[in-house]
C-alpha cells in the first residue's frame, strides 16, 4: 500500500523523462504527473515542439546526456525504443539517478542482469514499468483466484487480440532489435502469468508473421506447463495477434469447481491514447464485468457476474515514489525484471527450435 499523501516530504521527487514517442507521451508523462509528490522537470527529446505543446514550461533537453547532467533530477524514466533501454539506463545509473525503464526491460537477460548488478552496487532504485499489473480486469482476476470460488485453477488463457491489418512505418514493426509482438505484448502477458502462478516448468512458443508485408512476428501463441508446485497440474495459454477482428475473451479461467470469463480490455490505454490524463470518478473503471459459474454442494450451480475492481496505472508510479522515499518496496524489483527477460529469451529460443524448453530453476522473488 502506498503512503498517505499527507506524510510526503515538502520537496517533491523530481523526474526526467527520456523519449517522447508513443510510450513517453501516452503512458509515462501523463501518468507520473498525476502522482502527488512527483514532478516532471525535464524531457529529453528530438521533438521539442511536440513536448512543449503538451507540457508548456517543462524544459526540453537535446539528449539523455544533458538530462543526466542536471543536479535537479532524482529519477530518470526511459521510454525510448527497446534497443536503447540498456545503454541509457546504464548511463543514468552511472550518473547516480534512480531509474524506471519501460517494458521490455532490455534486449536480453544478459543486459538485464548487468543493470540489476549496477543498480545494486550504486544503491539506486531500478524498476520496470509493468503497468498491466494495475489493470482493472487483472486485479479482479487475481481476486477471483484468491477467493477460491472456482477451486484449483487447471486451465487459463490470456489474450491481447487486436485488429491492425496494416503494417505501420514504426520501429516496433520493423526488422530491428527489440521489435516484434512477443517482447511487446508478451512482456505483459508473461509477467501477469508469473505473478499469478509463478514460473512454469516448461514454455513452448509459436510465432508467425501473418500480415501482408510483415517484417517481424505479429502473432504468438505460448503454452506454459505447470507440473509441480501449488497449482499443478495447470496449463496456461498466452496469445496475441494483430488480425482478430472478433477478439477472444481477455481471460478464460477454468477450475475444479467453476469458470470465470472476462471480455473486453481495461479502459486506461484507450483513455490515454485519446489524450485524457488520469483522474476523475470514472478513471480505470471497466464497465464490462466478468462472468462466473460455480458448481457447489449437491450440484447447485451459481451463475453471475463479477464487477471489476478499479484499475489505476498511477498506483505504479506512486509505489515508485514510496520506494525512492524508502517507505515501501519497489513495485517491480530488478530480480523480477531479470526473471521475466530470461523467460522472454527462452520463448525466442523455443520458437526457433520448435519445442518446449525448461527455464532456469531459480525462483522468482
Secondary structure, 3 states (H helix, E strand, C coil): CCCCHHHCCCCCEEEEEECCCHHHHHHHHHHHCCCCCEEEEEEECCCHHHHHHHCCCCEEECCHHHHHCCCCCCEEEECCCHHHHHHHHHHHHHCCCEEEEECCCCCCHHHHHHHHHHHHHHCCCEEEECHHHHCHHHHHHHHHHHHCCCCCEEEEEEEEECECCCCCCCHHHCCCCCCCHHHHCHHHHHHHHHHHHCCCCEEEEEEECCCCCCCCCCEEEEEEEECCCCCCCEEEEEEEECECCCCCCCEEEEECCEEEEECCCCCHHHHHHCCCCCCCCCCCCCCCCEEEEEECHHHCEEEEEECCCCCCCHHHHHHHHHHHHCCCCCCCCHHHHHHHHHHHHHHHHHHHHCCCECCCCCCCC
